[in-house]
Amino acid sequence: QVQLLESGGGLVQAGGSLRLSCAASGSIFRINAMGWYRQAPGKQRELVAAITSGGNVNYADSVKGRFTIGRDNAKNTVYLQMNSLKPEDTAVYYCNADVETRWANRVYWGQGTQVTVSS
C-alpha cells in the first residue's frame, strides 16, 4: 500500500513562514501529480497548489506570489514553502498524490497538518 506522511505545520504569526513536507512511501511504481489542499473550519477543501511529475505548477489565486510548491522525485516528496502568511491561511493542510502501483492507479491523501496563523 501507499502512505503519505506530512510534517511542518504549526503556529506562526502573520507575516511569518512555514514549510510543509509530504513523503510518499510504499509499493510505488510512479507518482504523477502531487498537490496540497487545505480546509478551514466550515469551508470546503480547496486546492492550494499542484505540481506535475515534469514540474509544471498551478496555484490558487489567493496564494500566488507567497507560496511555492516543489518536489523531489527521487524521494517521492512534495514541499510547500509558505511565506507572508495571513490569518486567512489558517486551515488543515492535506497533501495528495496520484500514484501508480503495480496493481492500480489512484489518488492518496495524507492525514493533514494544522497551520494556524495568528494576527
Secondary structure by P-SEA (a helix, b strand, c coil): cbbbbbcbbbbbccccbbbbbbbbbcccccccccbbbbbcccccccccccccccbbbbbcccccccbbbbbcccccbbbbbbcccccccccbbbbbbbcccccbbbbbbccbbbbbbcc
